[in-house]
Amino acid sequence: MRAALWLMSLFAVAVASALLASNNVGTVSIFWTPYRFDVSLNLVVFGLVIILLTLHWAQRALTAMFELPKQAKRWRMLQKERAAHVALLDGMAQFMEGRFLRARKSAEAVLVREKSLADSGEVMEHAGALRAVAHILAAESAHALQDKASRQLHLERALQEPASGNASLHQSLVEGSMLRAARWSLDDRDAAESLLWLDRLPQGVSRRTLAMRLRLKAARLAGEPSQALDTALLLIKHRAFTSEASASMVRSLVFELIAKTHELGQMQRLWARLGDAQRQSPDLAIQAAQHWLSLKGDPLVARAWLKPIWHRLLKESNQFSKSQELKLIQCLDSSFSGLDSQDEKDWLLAIESAQRANPRSALLQFLAGRLCQKRQLWGKAQVLLTQAAPVLQDAIVRRQAWRALAELAEQREDLPAALQALKKASMD
């Protein structure tokens, strides 16, 4: 389209010039004593145009001739810069291929060529970023080669590169170098050093998924389950894990943290940190309640933690394993003291209602019988425990049931029945 417009314009100029020149009868007189020259005006205009065009092209030719040294210098700089970039790409390709020694040599070649450019007085706008990337690549290759001294040297130089050109790019490279250093420390099994690198990161960077994953691994390696749990919960909010993986991870961390908790206040703070999904987990709730009771904590608190699990058991018993159901019954049994409190009365009504709804459940019969025994309801306890004891599958619970029947027989002063129950308990 542009060529067509230029062609039309040239035709228009040619037509206009022809019309003007054909009707132009003017002359130009040039006096050069003692001579006089009469020249057509058209010829004078044509000559002036030719002279102006000649001067213009002569000026351009002289300018191009004087620019030749600068263009040659610029060409050499571009060649060196291109060679540095090619070496960097080659190093990255070699690193991806697993040729770490060649990758380090290529990264060092980038630094040599960039230094050659700087020594010649040519400064690239992105020279600092290029050097930083080359240092990181060399450090990564040295880490793969187990050369810690070379890795540390290149890392320090990458972090010490002055800011030049794009400030945000420089900041990204510094933060990326620190994240790589944290990962290298993890690979060296140095959790403390890795956490130090992560602590040096800005707050926004430290909350990125990659940084939190590194912090989680470092905290677990350092034996800091509390910090690891906080990080894991944040990662779960960011949906960094699948539901199965997150549940398994949190469960293992909470179990580890519970084992290291020796104060009731710490236990309460730990429970408060957990989300609703974790509190609804049968394994976590039962383990927490058992540990709380082992620390001589208030049984009312333990039963409050177990209450949602109890309701789930009644509604979704098919989702509970035999082991989980057994642990829940044992933990509830150990939480009842027989005090005349409204909470234990409510639990007795709930357990009796559940037992009547599931008359074939030996564990519910055992729990109801134990609670009746503790509340001195001897008749109910005798009936329920007598029905449950022979059919209980777990040896420990079955032994507890026979011992409870022996105690009830002693209360009735029925020595033969007590001896018979103790004999059956000793056989389990």
C-alpha positions in Angstrom: 0.0 0.0 0.0 2.8 2.4 0.9 4.6 1.6 -2.3 1.5 2.3 -4.3 1.1 5.7 -2.6 4.7 6.6 -3.3 4.3 5.7 -7.0 1.2 7.8 -7.3 2.9 10.7 -5.6 5.9 10.4 -8.0 3.5 10.5 -11.0 1.7 13.5 -9.5 5.0 15.4 -9.1 6.1 14.4 -12.6 2.8 15.6 -14.1 2.9 18.9 -12.2 6.5 19.5 -13.1 5.8 18.8 -16.8 2.8 21.2 -16.8 4.8 24.0 -15.1 7.9 23.5 -17.2 6.1 23.4 -20.5 4.4 26.8 -19.9 7.4 28.5 -18.2 9.0 30.9 -20.6 11.1 32.7 -18.0 14.8 33.2 -18.3 17.7 33.9 -16.0 20.3 36.5 -17.0 23.8 36.1 -15.6 26.1 39.1 -16.0 29.8 38.4 -15.9 31.5 41.5 -17.3 31.9 41.9 -20.1 29.6 38.9 -20.8 26.0 38.2 -20.4 24.5 34.7 -20.2 20.8 34.0 -20.7 19.7 30.7 -19.3 16.2 29.1 -19.2 14.6 29.2 -15.8 13.8 25.5 -16.0 17.4 24.7 -16.5 18.4 26.8 -13.5 15.8 25.0 -11.3 17.0 21.6 -12.6 20.6 22.5 -11.9 19.9 23.7 -8.4 18.0 20.5 -7.6 20.9 18.4 -8.9 23.4 20.4 -6.8 21.4 20.1 -3.7 21.0 16.3 -4.2 24.7 16.0 -4.8 25.6 17.9 -1.7 23.2 15.8 0.4 24.6 12.5 -0.8 28.1 13.7 -0.4 27.4 14.7 3.2 25.9 11.3 3.9 28.8 9.5 2.3 31.3 11.5 4.5 29.2 10.8 7.6 29.1 7.1 6.9 32.9 7.1 6.3 33.6 8.8 9.6 31.1 6.5 11.4 33.0 3.4 10.2 35.3 3.1 13.3 32.3 3.4 15.6 30.3 0.9 13.7 33.3 -1.5 13.7 33.6 -1.1 17.5 29.9 -1.6 18.0 30.0 -4.7 15.9 32.9 -6.1 17.9 30.9 -5.4 21.1 27.8 -7.1 19.7 29.9 -10.1 18.8 31.4 -10.4 22.3 28.0 -9.9 23.9 26.5 -12.5 21.6 29.3 -14.9 22.5 28.7 -14.3 26.2 25.0 -15.1 25.8 25.7 -18.2 23.7 28.1 -19.4 26.5 25.4 -18.8 29.1 22.8 -20.8 27.1 25.3 -23.5 26.5 26.1 -23.7 30.2 22.4 -24.0 31.0 21.9 -26.7 28.5 24.9 -28.6 29.8 23.6 -28.3 33.4 20.2 -29.7 32.3 22.0 -32.6 30.6 23.9 -33.4 33.8 27.3 -32.3 32.5 28.1 -30.2 35.5 31.8 -29.7 34.9 31.1 -28.4 31.4 28.3 -26.2 32.7 30.7 -24.6 35.3 33.3 -24.0 32.6 30.7 -22.3 30.3 29.5 -20.1 33.2 33.1 -19.1 33.9 33.5 -18.4 30.2 30.6 -16.0 30.4 32.3 -14.1 33.2 35.6 -13.9 31.2 33.9 -12.5 28.2 31.9 -10.0 30.2 35.1 -8.9 31.8 36.8 -8.5 28.4 33.9 -6.2 27.4 34.2 -4.1 30.6 38.0 -3.8 30.2 37.6 -2.5 26.6 35.4 0.3 28.0 32.1 -1.2 26.8 29.5 -1.5 29.5 26.3 -3.4 29.0 23.2 -2.2 30.7 22.4 -5.7 32.0 26.0 -6.6 32.8 25.3 -7.1 36.5 22.4 -9.4 35.9 24.5 -11.4 33.4 27.3 -11.9 35.9 24.8 -12.8 38.7 23.2 -15.5 36.5 26.6 -16.8 35.5 27.7 -17.0 39.2 24.5 -18.8 40.2 24.9 -21.3 37.4 28.5 -21.9 38.3 27.5 -22.3 42.0 24.7 -24.7 41.1 27.2 -26.8 39.1 29.7 -26.7 41.9 27.0 -27.9 44.3 26.3 -30.8 42.0 30.0 -31.6 42.0 30.2 -31.4 45.8 32.7 -28.5 45.5 31.5 -26.4 48.5 34.4 -24.0 48.4 33.7 -23.0 44.7 29.9 -22.9 45.4 30.3 -20.5 48.3 32.7 -18.3 46.3 30.3 -17.9 43.4 27.3 -17.5 45.7 29.0 -14.6 47.6 30.0 -12.9 44.3 26.4 -13.3 43.0 25.1 -11.6 46.2 27.7 -8.9 46.0 26.9 -7.8 42.4 26.0 -4.1 42.4 22.6 -3.1 41.2 22.7 -2.0 37.6 20.0 -1.5 35.0 16.6 -2.9 36.1 16.4 -2.7 40.0 13.6 -5.3 40.2 15.6 -7.8 38.2 18.6 -7.3 40.5 16.3 -7.8 43.5 14.8 -11.0 42.0 18.3 -12.4 41.4 19.4 -11.7 45.0 16.3 -13.4 46.4 16.7 -16.3 44.0 20.3 -16.7 45.1 19.2 -16.8 48.7 16.6 -19.4 48.0 19.1 -21.6 46.1 21.5 -21.3 49.1 18.8 -22.5 51.4 18.1 -25.5 49.3 21.8 -26.3 49.1 22.1 -26.2 52.8 19.2 -28.6 53.0 21.0 -30.9 50.6 24.0 -30.7 53.0 21.7 -31.7 55.9 22.5 -28.3 57.5 19.0 -27.3 58.7 20.2 -24.4 60.8 22.1 -22.8 57.9 19.0 -23.3 55.7 16.7 -21.6 58.2 19.2 -18.6 58.5 19.0 -18.1 54.7 15.2 -18.3 54.8 15.1 -15.8 57.7 17.1 -13.3 55.7 14.4 -13.2 52.9 11.9 -10.3 52.8 8.5 -11.1 54.3 6.8 -11.2 50.9 9.3 -13.7 49.5 9.3 -15.9 52.6 5.6 -16.5 52.2 6.0 -17.9 48.7 5.2 -21.5 48.2 8.8 -22.5 47.4 10.2 -20.7 50.4 7.6 -22.3 52.7 8.3 -25.7 51.3 12.0 -25.2 52.1 11.2 -23.9 55.6 9.0 -27.0 56.2 11.8 -29.4 55.2 14.4 -27.4 57.2 12.2 -27.3 60.3 11.5 -31.0 60.2 15.2 -31.7 59.7 16.1 -29.5 62.6 13.6 -31.2 64.9 11.3 -28.2 65.2 7.8 -29.7 64.8 6.1 -26.5 66.1 7.6 -24.4 63.3 7.1 -27.2 60.8 3.4 -27.4 61.8 2.8 -23.6 61.3 4.5 -23.8 57.9 2.5 -26.9 56.9 -0.8 -25.2 57.9 0.1 -22.2 55.7 1.0 -24.4 52.8 -2.3 -26.2 53.2 -4.1 -22.9 53.0 -2.2 -22.2 49.7 -3.3 -25.7 48.5 0.3 -26.7 48.0 -0.5 -30.4 48.9 -3.3 -32.8 48.1 -5.8 -33.5 50.8 -4.4 -36.9 51.5 -0.8 -35.7 51.7 -1.7 -32.7 53.9 -3.7 -34.9 56.3 -0.8 -37.3 56.6 1.8 -34.6 57.1 -0.2 -32.7 59.7 -0.9 -35.9 61.6 2.7 -36.9 61.8 3.8 -33.4 62.8 1.1 -33.1 65.5 2.0 -36.6 66.8 5.6 -35.5 67.1 4.7 -32.2 68.7 2.3 -33.9 71.2 5.1 -36.3 72.2 7.3 -33.3 73.0 4.7 -31.4 75.0 5.0 -31.7 78.7 2.7 -28.9 80.0 -1.0 -28.4 79.9 -0.7 -24.9 78.7 1.4 -26.0 75.7 -1.1 -28.7 74.9 -4.0 -26.2 74.9 -2.1 -23.8 72.6 -1.3 -26.7 70.3 -5.0 -27.7 70.1 -6.0 -24.0 69.4 -3.5 -23.8 66.5 -5.2 -26.7 64.7 -7.9 -26.1 62.1 -11.3 -27.7 62.1 -10.2 -30.3 59.6 -7.4 -31.4 61.9 -9.6 -31.4 65.0 -12.1 -33.6 63.2 -9.4 -36.2 62.6 -10.0 -39.3 64.9 -6.3 -40.1 65.2 -5.3 -36.6 66.2 -8.2 -36.0 68.6 -7.7 -39.3 70.4 -3.9 -38.9 70.6 -4.3 -35.4 72.0 -6.9 -36.4 74.5 -4.8 -39.4 75.7 -1.8 -37.2 76.2 -3.9 -34.5 77.9 -5.1 -37.2 80.4 -1.6 -38.5 80.9 -0.6 -34.9 81.9 -3.3 -35.0 84.6 -5.4 -32.5 82.7 -9.1 -31.9 83.3 -11.1 -34.8 81.8 -13.8 -32.4 80.8 -11.4 -30.9 78.3 -10.5 -34.3 76.9 -14.1 -35.2 76.5 -14.8 -31.9 74.7 -12.1 -32.8 72.2 -13.5 -36.3 71.7 -17.2 -35.3 71.4 -17.1 -34.5 67.7 -15.3 -37.8 67.1 -18.0 -39.6 69.1 -20.8 -38.1 67.1 -19.0 -39.1 63.9 -18.6 -42.6 65.1 -22.4 -42.9 65.7 -23.2 -41.4 62.3 -20.4 -42.8 60.2 -19.2 -45.9 61.9 -18.2 -47.5 58.6 -15.5 -44.9 58.2 -13.8 -45.8 61.4 -11.3 -48.6 61.6 -11.5 -51.2 64.5 -8.3 -49.7 65.9 -9.7 -46.1 65.9 -13.0 -47.2 67.5 -11.1 -49.2 70.2 -8.8 -46.2 71.0 -11.8 -43.9 71.3 -13.6 -46.2 73.7 -10.5 -46.6 75.8 -9.8 -42.9 76.0 -13.4 -42.1 76.9 -13.3 -44.8 79.6 -10.2 -43.3 81.1 -11.7 -39.9 81.1 -14.7 -40.8 83.3 -14.1 -40.4 87.0 -17.6 -41.2 88.4 -18.1 -37.7 89.8 -21.7 -36.5 90.1 -21.3 -33.8 87.3 -23.8 -32.8 84.6 -21.3 -33.6 81.9 -20.9 -37.2 83.0 -24.7 -37.6 83.3 -25.1 -36.3 79.8 -22.4 -38.7 78.6 -24.1 -41.6 80.4 -27.4 -40.9 78.6 -25.6 -40.6 75.2 -23.7 -43.8 75.7 -26.7 -45.8 76.8 -28.7 -44.4 73.9 -26.0 -45.5 71.5 -25.7 -48.9 73.1 -29.5 -49.5 72.8 -29.3 -48.4 69.1 -26.4 -50.9 68.6 -27.1 -53.8 70.9 -24.5 -56.0 69.2 -21.6 -53.6 69.8 -19.5 -55.1 72.6 -17.4 -52.0 72.9 -20.4 -49.8 73.5 -21.6 -52.3 76.1 -18.2 -52.2 77.8 -18.1 -48.4 77.8 -21.7 -48.2 79.2 -20.9 -50.8 81.8 -17.7 -49.1 82.9 -19.4 -45.7 83.3 -22.3 -47.3 85.2 -19.7 -48.9 87.5 -18.0 -45.6 88.2 -21.3 -44.0 88.9 -22.1 -46.8 91.3 -25.0 -48.2 89.2 -24.0 -51.8 90.1 -26.9 -53.6 88.6 -26.6 -52.0 85.1 -22.9 -52.4 85.2 -23.1 -56.1 86.0 -25.5 -56.8 83.2 -23.6 -54.8 80.5 -20.2 -56.1 81.5 -21.4 -59.7 81.7 -22.7 -59.4 78.2 -19.6 -57.7 76.8 -16.7 -59.5 78.5 -17.0 -62.9 76.6 -17.3 -61.3 73.1 -14.7 -58.5 73.3 -12.0 -59.1 70.8 -9.2 -57.0 72.2 -7.4 -58.8 75.0 -6.6 -55.6 77.0 -10.2 -54.4 77.0 -11.5 -57.9 77.7 -9.1 -58.2 80.7 -10.4 -54.8 81.9 -14.0 -56.1 81.6 -13.3 -59.2 83.7 -11.5 -57.2 86.3 -14.4 -54.8 86.5 -16.7 -57.8 87.0 -14.4 -59.1 89.8 -14.7 -55.7 91.5 -18.5 -55.8 91.2 -18.5 -59.3 92.7 -16.4 -58.1 95.6 -18.9 -55.3 96.1 -21.6 -58.0 96.4 -19.2 -60.1 98.6 -19.6 -62.9 96.1 -16.1 -64.4 96.4 -16.5 -67.4 94.0 -17.7 -65.0 91.2 -14.8 -62.6 91.9 -12.3 -65.5 91.8 -13.8 -66.8 88.6 -13.7 -63.3 86.9 -10.0 -62.8 88.0 -9.2 -66.3 86.7 -10.6 -65.4 83.3 -8.8 -62.0 83.3 -5.5 -63.8 84.0 -6.1 -66.1 81.1 -6.3 -63.3 78.6 
